[in-house]
Amino acid sequence: MKLLALLLSLAAAVPALAQNATDHLLFGAAYYDEYMPVERLAKDVAMMKAAGINVVRIGESTWGTMETREGVFDFSHLDRVLAAMHGAGIGVIVGTPTYAIPTWLARQHPDILVTTPAGRAKYGPRQNMDITNPHFRRAAERAIRKMLAHVKDHPAIIGYQVDNETKPYNTSGPNVQQQFVAYCKQKYGTLDALNDAFGLNYWSNRINRWEDFPSTDGSINASLSAEFAKFQRRLVTDYLAWQARIVREYKRPGQFITQNFDLDWKGHSHGIQTEVDHFAAAAALDVAGVDIYHPTQDKLTGLEISFGGDLARSMKAGKNYLVMETQAQGFPDWTPYPGQLRLQAYSHLASGASMVSYWHWHSIHNSAETYWKGLLSHDFEPNPPYLEAKVIGAEFARIGPHLVNLRKENQTAILFSNEAQTALNHFPHGLKYNDILRPFYDGLYNMNVGVDLLDPGSGAFDGYKLIIVPALYAASDSLLEKLNAYARNGGHVLYTFRSGFSDDNVKVRHGRQPGLIAEAAGISYDQFTIPQGVPLAGHAFAVSGKDNEARNWMELLTPGSARVLARYDHAAWGKYAALTENDYGKGLVTYVGFMPSDAMIAGILADAVGKAGVARDSALSFPLISKSGVNQLGKRVHYYLNYSAAPAELSYANKDGVSLLSNAPAPQGALLKLEPWGVAIIEER
């Protein structure tokens, strides 16, 4: 059925969301009444209702309009929006307004503006404050408490968001330095222990008195810099927990607290965030929230949607999450093709999202984000994205109880580490951490293997058949021993190069590499190089030409007990292994000693997935993506997503079911036809 026909067939009124109902999907947008150039609240609400919007996010940008000068508050923007949304049966998520400070606060306390290695920040941009500054904390707490005391009893509010895409903003001023020194005293006890842990005798960097502890701004010591980065991440964790504690004093039972975590950025959401320990920071929240932005048009793949969703779901040990922000139109080059907005919405749900919310409802008419367009364009009139949102909203209302609270059951995980990321990015040699992690995640996605994310603090690993460990450059002995035990007990570990190289203080281990995992991997090495067109030999992967070359990094592996799956085809390096596998206890350890091409990564992963016995829909691969889970009705739901401008067909291979979108029977073996950028959802009977 074409999109226009869907619009006509789904024109029935959308029922309002019951407050705090967990059996409804949340479909929403950020709404900024304070930005509006004209009065149109009633019209916006009517258009939202027509589109099936059942939640809006407000408040996080309002400090300057809410507290016009110190202690003088005006809540009129909040009040009118809350009243209008409540009258329409639309729920509201209120954000604490602390990520952008008002002018009067910067004038009164210029020390609030963050001091970084580049100097004191200027007023103007958002997120330009020192989140540890006592003047900022006092003003922020007053603003939060005044806001919450004013709105806490309003029946429209379903939850709260603390701050906005919070990070430490590279804060390193005198007050932060003082806190870091106190942190190091508590952690290491003595200067001898600290100097030894960080190897500070190098270049006379040794610290002999706590009073002499230098700023890390000019540090050449990766260990000290990495410890400071860890400390900065802890500042974010503590700051969000502080805000969550305040909100918890005011929120009612049934209301939630969340945060809109963002990802590392590469023109769009890309990988693990370098500045936030997401798993630790999410501990203070009731539900994880995430902001996901991605290429679109011919570059729409669903990869960023899937990665961001898998990370957000994993932050709370598999609990469903909220997509607090994603694009409706966004940058000019992101204007979606017909059908893509709908495909994107279902892609979020397929990873376990219980809310899809656009940033933002209306396009802004001035300032920095003028050309980051919302669901409505600058003329506020119905447009193709809005009309497509009406389709989505009507479908969500009709079949939402079958899609919300999807429980994912994955057999494969990727272990990531903020500490390894910081450490490796000090010595990238052309490849930063996410440049290694993402291609392995992408390879699993393209072959329809579901993935969870683990971090060093995650619980037991033994629920997974396969764990991918990309570039675990810095790791504690206990983490490496945990991985060894997982393999010894029957798990399959796939390591990439540069794993196990240094300890958790970023000091290189002084035995044969790869350190504590060498025995499990059955290999060792003491040399590595940057390849110049070095091909690979002796493997069974169907790749050739440039796809068959080691890239960026190669370790010269000497196999011990390991079987060689590929060698370097080179006059000098031909005796060394490039890719190995080793039986270890009841399990298997694969070691990839070089950066492969995407095509070779696909072959390596397919081999590992097969040997680990990981279940997947092997008949399909990108651009046809399948995802599944068990819904709150106890039934398995299968999503089929076509990331292509061409129509597609596939044979439905699972148990007899029903198509939730068309309500047509879907017996096993049925031919499913997907439109360009189309989706099918089958619920097993």
N, C-alpha and C positions, 0 to 999 in steps of 0.2 A: 504494500500500500504506500503510495507516495505521500510526501510530507503534507501537501495541501489537503489531500483526502483525510489524513489523520486530523488535521486542524478542524475540518468540518465534522468529523465523527466524534470528536472529543470536546465538543463545545458546551457540554453540560456543566452546570455549576459545580465548583470544587468545594467539598465540605471543609469547614474550618478545622484547624488542628486543635485537638483537646489539649489543654494545658498539661505539660509534663507527661503526655502520653508517649510511651516507648514503642507503641505499635504503629507509629506513623513516621514516615520519612520527613526530615526537615529540608525544606527547599526555600532558599532565601537570598538576601543581598544586603550589603552594607548600605545604610541610608544616612545621608548627611544633610539634615534640614538647615544647618547653619551655613552650608555652602550655597544654598539655592539663590539664584538671582531674582526669582519671582515667587509669589505665593502659589503653591500648587500641591500642598500636602493632601488635600482631599482627593484630587485627581490621581496622585501617585498611589494612594491607598486603593482606589478603585481599580487602577491598572494592575496593581499587585494581586488583588483578589481575582481578577480575571485571568491572571497567569498562574494561579495556584501557589503563589508565594505565601508561605505560612510562618516565616520567621524573618526578622530583620536584626541586624547588629548596629548599635548606635553607641555614641558616647566617647569612643576612645580618642577622638580628635578635638574634644570640646573644652579643654582647660581654659584657653584664652577667652572663650565666650561664656564659660560657666563661672569662672572667678575673675571678674574684670579688673579688680585690684585686690590687694591682700585682704582676705577676710570678707570680701563683698561678693556674694554669690547671686547668680541669676540662672535659674533652672528652667526658664521658659521653653527653650528648644527641646529639652528632654520631656517636659510635661506635655507639650502639645503632640509630640510624636507618640509617646506612651498612650495618651488618651485616644489618638486616632487609630493606632494599631489595635488597641484593646477593643475598640468599637467594631473593628472589622474581624476580630477573632484571629489576629496575627500575633504570634509570640515575639518577644523581644529579648535579645541578648545585650546586656549593658557592659560596655568596656570601661575599665578604669582609665582616666584621661591623662596618663602620666608619661606618654612617650614623646610628647611635644610640649615644651614649657612655655608659659606666657612671657611677654616682653617685660612686664614689671618684675617678675622673679629674676630674670637675667640681669636687670639693672640693679636690683637690690643686692643680689649675691652673685657677682660675676664669677666667683670660684665654682659655681655649679656647672659652668661650661667646662666640658671635659678637657683635661690635659693629657695629651698623647705624646709619643715621640716627636711628632711634628709641631708641638706647641699647644697653646690654648685654642680651643674651637671658637668659631665666630657664631654669633646668633643668626638664626634664619632657618637652617635645616632642622628637621626633626632629629631625635635621637642624638642630640649633641650635648648630653649632660653626663655628669659623673654619678652613676647610680649609687655610689657609696657616700656621696657628700651629705653631711648631716643637715645642711640647710635644705637641700633637695628633699631628703627623706621627711623632714618635718612638714614642708609644704605639701609634698605628695600625700602624706598620711592625712593631713587636714582636708585636702581636696577629696580624697577617696571617702573619708568618713562623712563629710558633708553631703556628698552625692548619694551615698548609700543610705544614710539616714533619711534623706528626702524621698528616695524611690523605693525603698525596701518593701513597702507594703503594697506596691502596685501589682495588680493581678496579671498584667501582661507579661511580666518578666519571668522567663523560664530558666535563665542562667546568666553567668557573668564571665567576662573575659578579663584576665589580669594583664595589663600593659599591652604591648603590641610588638611582635617580632623582636623580642628583647635580646640584646647582646651586651657585652661589656664596653663596646665602642672604643676599644683599645685604651681604656683608662690606665694611666700610669703616673699620675701626679703624686705629690708628696704624701697625701693621706693614704693613697693606695699603696705606695711604697712602704709606709709604716705598717700597714696591715699585712703586707706580704712578709716583712721581716718577722712579725709576730707569728705568722703562720709557719714560717720555716723553723723558728725556735721551737714551736710546739711539735712539729713533725719530726725534726731531726735531733732536737735536744741540745747537741753541742756543735760548735763550729767545726771541730775535727770530723764529726760524722758527715756534716754537710759538705765540707771540702772534699772528703773522700768520695761521697756519693756522686758529686758533680765533676770530679777531676779538675778542681780549680787551681791546682798548682801550675797548670798550663799558662804560659805567657804572664806569669806572676799575678794571676787573677785570684790567688788565695785570699780569703777573708780571715783576718786574725782577731778582729773585734766586731761585735755586732754593730757598734756605732759606725764602722767603716763600710757596712753593707751597701754596695753601689746600686744605683738604678739599673734595671735590666735593659733600659732603652738602647744602650750601646753595646750590649753583651755580644761576645763572639762565641759564647759557650752554649751549645745546643741544649745541654742538660738543664742549665739554669733558666734559659729562655723557655724551654718546654714546661718546667715547673711553674713559671710565671703564667704561661698560657693556661695550665691546669687550674691555677689559682683564679685567673680571670673567669674561667668557666664556672668555678664554684661561686663567684660573686653573683653570676646570673641565677644559679640555682637558689642561692640564699635570698636574693631579691624577689624572685617569683614566689618563693615560699612565704616570705614576709607579707607580700600583698595578699596571697591566698588566705593567710591567717586572719588578716583584717576583714576580708570579704566574708569569711566563714562566720564572723560574729554577727553579720547582718542577714545572710541569705536564709531563705525559708527551706524547710524540708522539701525535697523533690527538685530543688533548683541545683544546677551544676556549676562548677568552676572549671574553666578551660584556659588555654593560651594558644595563640596562633603561631606556632613554631614555623620558621621558614627553613629553607635548605641552602646549601652552598649554591652560588649563582654563576651561571655561565651564559649570560644573555637570557636565561630562564632558570627555573629550579633545576639543579643538576645533581648534587650528591650530598654526602654527610656534611652538616654544618660545622665549620672549623671552630666557631666561637661559643658553642653551646653544647653541654652534655645533656642531650635530649632525654635520655632515660632517667638520669638523676633529677633533672628539672621537672619532669612529668610526675614525679612521685607525689608532689603536693597538690596535684590536680585531680578532679573527679574523672575527667575524660580528656584525652589528648585532642588538640586541634592542630591543623596544619594548613599552610598556604602553599598552593601548588600552581605554578605557571609553566607554560610549555609552548614550544613551537606549534604552529597549526598550518592550515592550508595543506600543501603537498608534503609538509614536514611533520604532520601529525602522526605519531606512532603509538601514543599511549604510554610510552616508557616512563616519562616523568610522573604521570598520574599514578602508575603502578608503583614506582619506587617510593614516591612520597607517601602513598597510602600504606605500603608495606612497613615503612619506617614508623609511621604514626600508630598503626595498629600494634606494632611490636613494642612501642614505648610503654604500653600498659598491658603487656603480656597477653596480647590477642584480643583485648577489648576493642569494641567498635569505636570509631573516632569521628571527628567532625572536620569537614573541609570548610574552614572558616573563610578562605579566600581562594577563588580561582577565576579565570578570566571569562568574561562574556565576549567582549571584543578586544580590549587591551590595546597594545601597541598597534599602529597602523598595519604592520605586516602580519598581525595575528587575526585580522578580520576573518571569521570562520566561513568556510563553505557551507552551503545548505546541508543540514544533517549532522554536521560536526558537533554542534553544541549538545545535541541529544546523545550522540555517541560518547562524548566526554562525560556527560552526567552519569550514564550507566557504567562507564569505566571506573568512576570513583566508587560506585556502589559495589562493583564486582570485587574490589579489594577490601571491602568491609566498612566503607563509610556509611554513616547514618544521617549525614547532612551534606548537602551541596549548596554553597552560598557564594554568590558572585561578588567580586570587588570590581565594581560597585553598582548600585542601581542606576544612577544617572551620570553622564559625563560631566566633568568639571570645566568651568568656563574661564579659569585663570590659574596662574601659579604653576608649580613644578609638574603637576600631573595632568595638564590640559590635554595632552595627546595620549593619555591612557584611558580609553573610552570604557564606559560602563555598559550595562545591558541596554539602556536607552542612549541614543546619541545626543548631541548638543541641542537638538530641536525638541527633545522630550517626546517625540511622536512614535507610534508603533513602527517597528522596523523588522527586518528579517530575524535578527536574534531574539527580539521580544516575542514575535509570533512563534518561533520555535520553542521558546521558554513556556509558552502556553501549552504546547503539546506535552512537554516534559512534566509540567505541573499537573496536568490532568491525568497523565499516566501514573505519576507518583501517587496521586490521591486514590486512584483506582486499584493499583496493585501493590502499593507501598507495604501493606502488612506481610506480603510474601517476600519482600526484599530487605526490609529493615532488620538490623541485628544479625546480619549474616555471620555465621561462625566458620572461620577458615581452619583447615586442617592440613598444614603443609609438612612435607617430609624432608624439605631442604631448607637450610639456613645459610646466611652469610654472616660471619663474625666480623664486625668492624670495631675500631678502637680510636677514640679521640686522641689518646696518647700516641698511638702509632702514626696517626695522621699528622699531628703536630711535628713529631720527630722526623718523619720521612720528608715532610715539606721543607725542613731545614736543609735537606740534602736531596733535592728532587732529581737531579741529573736528567732533566727533560720530562719527567713524569711525576706529577703530583699524585697524592693519594687517591683522589677521586678518579683520576685518569686511569688508574689500575682497577679500582673497585667497580666502576660503572660498566666497563666492557664485559666483565664476568656476570654482573647482574643482568645486563642487557641480553647476553647469550642465553641465560636461563629463561628470561621473559619470552624471547623469540621462539623458543622451543616449547613454550607453554608449561613450564615448571613453576609451580607456586613457591614463593620464598618468604620466610620470616627473617628478621634482622635480630642478631644477638650482639650484646656488648660484653666486655669483660665481667660486668656485674650480674649478667643474666644467670639464671639458675641452672639446673641440670641440662646437659646437652643430649642425653641419651634418648630423647623423644624423636630425634632426627636420624634419617638414614645417611644423609650427606651434609657435610658442613664445608663451605668454601671459605678459605681464609686468605684474603688478599693483603699482601704487603704488610704483615704484622711486624713492622720494623722494630718497634719497642714494645716489650711485653715482660711481665713479671714471670719469675720461675713458676709460680703457682698456676698462672694461666696456661703456660706451655705444658705443664704436667697434667692439667685438666684435659687438654686436647689429646695428650698422649694416652691418658686413661680412657678417653672416649673411643679412640681408635683400637686400643688394646681390648676393649670390651665388645668390639664388633662394629663400630662406626667407621665411616669412610670420610677421611679428611683430604681436601685438596688445597695445598698451599701454593701460593705464587712466590716468585723470587722476592728477596729482601724480607723474608719472614724469619723471626727468631734471632735477628742479627744483634740487637742490643737489648739491654735490660730495661726495666721500667724507669730508670734514670737516664736513659739514652746513652749509656756507656756500652761500647761495643764489647761483646763477650770475647774473652781472650783464649777460648779453645777453638777447635775446628768448627767452622760454620756448617750448617745453620744451628749451632748451639744445642739447646736441650731437645730439639726435635730431630737432630741428625740420626739418632738410632732408629726412631720411628719411621723416618723417611728412607733410611737405608742408604744415605749418600753423605758426602762431605765435599767441601770446596774451600780453597783459600785464595782463589783468583776470580776476578770478574772484569768485564770490559763493556764498552759501548759498541755494539756491532755496526759494521758498515756493509750492509747487504749480505749478511751471512745466511745461507740457506740451511735447511734442515733435511736430514736424511734418516732413513730407517723407520719411518712412521707409516701408519695405515690411514692417515687422513687425506681425503681427496682435495688437496690444495696444491697450487703451483704458482710459479712466478713470484710476485711480491708478497702474495699471501703465505708463501712458504719460507719467509725470512724472519729471523729474530730481529726484534725492533727495540731500540732505546736502551736495553740492558740485557746482559747475558752472564750467567754464572757458569763457571767451568766445573761441572759436577763430576766427581769421581764416584761411581757406584760401588757400594759395598754389597749389601744383601739385596739391593733394589734391582728390578728388571728395567732395562732401558727401552723406553717407548720411542725416543727420538734422539738423534745425535746432531752435532753441528757438522755440516758438510764444508769443511775448511781445512786447508793444508796444515795450519798450525794448531787448530783447535779440534781436529777430527776425532781425537781419542776421548774427548769429553762428552758426557751425556748432557742433553738439554731438557729431557722430560722423562721422569721415572715413576714407577709405582713399586710399593713394597708391602708385603704381607707383614702385619704387625699384630701379634696376638690373634684375636678373632677378626680383626678389621683390616683395612687397607688404607695406605697413605700415598697420595699422588703428589708429586712435587714438580712444579713448572718453573724452570730456571731462567726463563727469558720472557720478554713481552711478546706475546703472539699477535698475529693479525686477528681481526674479528672472525674471519672464516676459520682459522685454526682454533680459536677459542671455542667456536661452535662444535668442532669435532672433539676437542678435549672434554668439553662438558657433556656431550652426548655419550662419550665413552664412560665417564664417571657416573653419570645418571643411570646408565644401563647396568653397570657393575654394582651400584648401590641398591638397585631394585626400586628406584623412585618411580612412582606412578605418574604418568602424564598422558595427555592426548597426543600420541605420537603421529596420528594421521594429519594433524594440523600444525602449521608453523606460520610465523609472521608473513603476510599481514593479517592472517586469521588468528585471532587470539581467543583462547578459551580460559575461563576462570570458573571456579565453583566453590560452593560452601553449603552449609546446612542452615536453613532459615529458622525463625522462631516457632514455626509450626512443626519443626522436626523433619522437614522435607529437604532433599538435596536440590539445589538450584544451579543450573548451568548457564553461564553467559557466553555468547558467541559474538565477537566484536570484529568488524571488518574495517581495518585501517587502510582503506584503498578507495580510489576513485572509480574502480571497476566493480561490477556486481560479482558476487561469489556464491558458490554452492558448496554444501558439505553434507555428509551423511551423518545423521544423529546416531551416535554409537552407544548411548546410555539407556537406562531403563525407560519404559514407556512413560510419557509425561504429557504435559499440556503447555502450549505456548502462552506465556502470561500476557504478552502484548496483543496477540490476536485471539486468544481464548480457543485456539484450534487444537485438536489432538496432535500429539507428537510421538507416535509409536517408534520404538527402536528401529533404526534403519531408514527412517523418514528422511526425505531430501529437504534440507533447510536452504532457503534462498535469502541471501542478504543483499540489500541494496548497497550502492556505493556509500561508504561511511555509515553502514547500517548495523543493526544489532538484533539478536534474537535471544530470548530468555526462556528456558525450559525448566519447569518444575516437575520433578519426578512424582508419580502418583503414589 
